[in-house]
Amino acid sequence: MLSKFLHQNRCLCTSIQSPKPWLFIGLGNPGDKFKGTRHNVGFNMIDTFAESQGIAMDTVFCKAIFGKGVVDGVSVLLAKPQTYMNLSGESCGPLAAYYKLPLNRVVVFHDDMDLPAGVLRLQPKGGHGSHNGMKSVIHHFRGNREFARLRIGIGKPPGQMDPKAFLLQKFNATAQERINVGLKEGVIALKEVVAKGVEESGRRFNIEQKYKYIKVADNDDTRLRRFD
């Protein structure tokens, strides 16, 4: 009788599996030349999250600066591809493959000119939005777009300024302050993602960010664009 109980209990324990890790990837360009530029806010989001959770980014793995830790009992992997933005997928694809992760456990952070500086949006899937880094990621995920992305608003270039030049400039003081606030809000959202998943955590977060978007746009006296 006892041996039967132990066998059943052993089977029950082995059938309970811990959740698969989350893989958070921030896009940007490596090197001091690009630190603090608009195109590197994905890196900034990774660094802010890592610091808040006490995760050391002290390893080089799959062409990325890499770190891993535990958030609320769930394993979290953090990566900053060092391939330069347009080749980001060369790191992202192998990382997801190595850990045998379904793409619904991957969140990619990237800059977005269609959102005001410091406004964020969390999406469970989508296209590349003409973002070259995201094009590379999708390509190395074999065309699969079923992965989440955290879009980090950086604003649009003024006047007729070349978007490429705009991306490689640093923020002014006002925009940087908004970015700093947005990154802190992003940490809260990502902790929710770890605990509840993208769909559930994204609903409330996106509503909050939508109101922030409207407030920022009104304050700046800019034309409202669709928040999607």
C-alpha positions in Angstrom: 0.0 0.0 0.0 2.8 2.4 1.0 4.8 1.6 -2.2 1.7 2.3 -4.3 1.3 5.7 -2.6 4.9 6.6 -3.1 4.7 5.6 -6.8 1.6 7.8 -7.3 3.2 10.7 -5.5 6.4 10.4 -7.5 4.4 10.4 -10.7 2.5 13.5 -9.6 5.7 15.4 -8.8 7.4 14.5 -12.1 4.3 15.6 -14.0 4.4 19.1 -12.6 6.7 21.2 -14.7 8.0 24.6 -13.9 7.1 27.3 -16.4 9.4 27.9 -19.3 11.7 30.9 -19.0 10.8 34.3 -20.4 13.3 35.7 -22.9 13.5 39.6 -22.9 15.6 41.0 -25.8 16.4 44.7 -26.1 17.5 46.0 -29.5 20.2 48.6 -30.0 23.7 49.2 -31.3 26.9 48.3 -29.3 29.7 50.7 -28.4 30.1 54.0 -26.6 29.3 55.9 -29.7 25.7 54.8 -29.5 25.0 55.0 -25.8 22.1 57.2 -24.9 20.9 57.5 -28.5 17.2 57.1 -29.4 17.8 53.9 -31.3 19.2 52.3 -28.1 16.2 52.6 -25.8 15.8 48.8 -26.1 19.2 48.4 -24.5 18.2 50.9 -21.8 15.0 49.0 -21.0 17.0 45.8 -20.5 19.5 47.6 -18.3 16.8 49.2 -16.2 15.0 45.9 -15.7 18.1 44.0 -14.9 19.2 46.6 -12.3 15.7 46.6 -10.7 15.8 42.8 -10.3 19.4 42.4 -9.4 20.3 40.5 -12.6 23.9 40.7 -13.7 24.5 41.3 -17.4 27.9 39.7 -17.3 28.0 37.0 -20.0 28.4 37.0 -23.7 26.2 34.4 -25.4 24.8 34.0 -28.9 26.3 37.3 -29.9 24.6 39.1 -27.0 25.4 40.6 -23.7 23.4 38.2 -21.6 22.1 37.7 -18.1 19.7 35.4 -16.3 17.8 35.5 -13.0 14.6 34.7 -11.3 11.6 37.1 -11.0 8.7 36.0 -8.7 9.8 32.4 -9.0 10.1 32.4 -12.8 13.3 32.2 -14.8 14.0 35.3 -16.9 16.7 35.6 -19.6 17.9 39.0 -20.7 19.8 39.8 -23.9 21.3 42.8 -25.7 22.4 41.6 -29.2 25.8 43.0 -30.2 25.4 42.5 -33.9 24.3 46.1 -34.6 20.7 46.8 -35.0 20.1 45.6 -38.6 21.4 42.1 -37.8 19.7 41.7 -34.4 18.0 38.5 -35.6 21.4 36.7 -35.8 21.4 36.8 -32.0 17.6 36.5 -31.3 17.0 33.4 -33.4 19.7 31.3 -31.8 18.8 32.4 -28.3 15.2 31.2 -28.6 16.3 28.0 -30.3 18.9 27.2 -27.7 16.4 27.4 -24.9 13.7 25.7 -27.0 11.3 28.6 -26.2 8.0 29.0 -28.0 7.8 32.5 -29.3 5.0 33.4 -27.0 7.7 33.4 -24.2 9.7 36.1 -26.0 9.4 39.8 -25.7 11.5 42.2 -27.9 12.0 45.8 -26.8 12.6 48.4 -29.5 12.3 52.1 -30.3 9.2 53.5 -32.1 8.9 56.8 -33.8 5.1 56.6 -34.0 4.8 57.0 -30.2 5.8 60.2 -28.2 8.9 60.0 -26.1 8.4 57.8 -23.0 5.0 56.3 -24.1 5.1 52.5 -24.3 2.9 49.9 -25.8 2.9 46.1 -25.2 1.7 43.9 -28.0 1.4 40.1 -28.2 2.4 40.0 -31.9 2.6 42.2 -35.0 4.7 43.2 -37.9 8.0 45.1 -38.1 6.7 48.6 -38.8 9.6 49.3 -41.1 12.0 48.9 -38.2 15.1 47.2 -39.6 16.0 45.5 -36.4 12.6 43.9 -36.2 12.8 42.9 -39.8 15.9 40.9 -38.9 14.3 39.4 -35.9 11.3 38.2 -37.8 13.5 36.8 -40.6 15.5 34.8 -38.1 12.3 33.6 -36.4 11.6 32.1 -39.9 9.0 34.7 -40.6 7.0 34.0 -37.5 5.6 37.2 -36.0 3.9 35.5 -33.0 6.2 37.1 -30.4 5.5 40.0 -28.1 7.1 43.4 -28.4 7.4 46.3 -26.1 7.4 49.5 -28.2 9.2 52.4 -26.6 8.2 55.8 -28.0 11.0 58.2 -29.0 8.9 60.7 -31.0 9.2 61.8 -34.6 12.1 63.8 -36.2 11.3 67.5 -36.4 10.6 69.1 -39.8 12.5 67.5 -42.7 15.2 65.9 -40.5 16.5 62.6 -41.8 15.0 59.8 -39.6 18.4 58.0 -39.6 20.1 61.0 -38.2 17.3 61.5 -35.6 17.7 57.9 -34.4 21.4 58.3 -33.7 21.0 61.5 -31.7 20.6 61.7 -28.0 17.5 62.9 -26.3 17.1 66.5 -25.1 16.5 67.0 -21.4 12.7 66.9 -21.6 12.5 63.8 -23.7 15.1 62.1 -21.5 13.1 62.7 -18.4 10.0 61.2 -20.1 12.1 58.2 -21.2 13.3 57.6 -17.7 9.8 57.6 -16.4 8.7 55.3 -19.2 11.4 52.8 -18.4 10.3 52.6 -14.8 6.8 52.0 -16.0 8.1 49.3 -18.3 9.7 47.5 -15.4 6.3 47.3 -13.7 4.7 46.0 -16.9 7.4 43.4 -17.5 7.0 42.0 -13.9 3.3 41.7 -14.7 4.2 39.8 -17.9 6.2 37.3 -15.9 3.4 36.8 -13.5 0.3 36.9 -15.8 1.4 36.7 -19.4 1.4 39.3 -22.2 -2.3 39.4 -23.0 -3.6 40.0 -19.4 -0.9 42.4 -18.3 -1.0 44.3 -21.6 -4.6 45.2 -21.4 -4.4 47.4 -18.3 -0.9 48.7 -19.2 -1.9 49.8 -22.7 -5.0 51.7 -21.3 -2.7 53.5 -18.9 -0.3 54.3 -21.7 -3.1 55.5 -24.0 -4.1 58.1 -21.4 -0.5 59.1 -21.1 -0.2 59.4 -24.8 -3.1 61.8 -25.0 -1.8 63.9 -22.2 1.7 64.1 -23.7 0.3 65.0 -27.2 -2.0 67.6 -25.7 0.8 69.2 -23.7 3.1 69.3 -26.8 0.3 70.6 -28.9 0.9 67.9 -31.5 -1.4 66.1 -33.8 -2.8 63.0 -32.3 -1.9 59.8 -34.1 -3.7 56.5 -33.6 -2.4 54.5 -30.6 -2.1 51.0 -32.0 
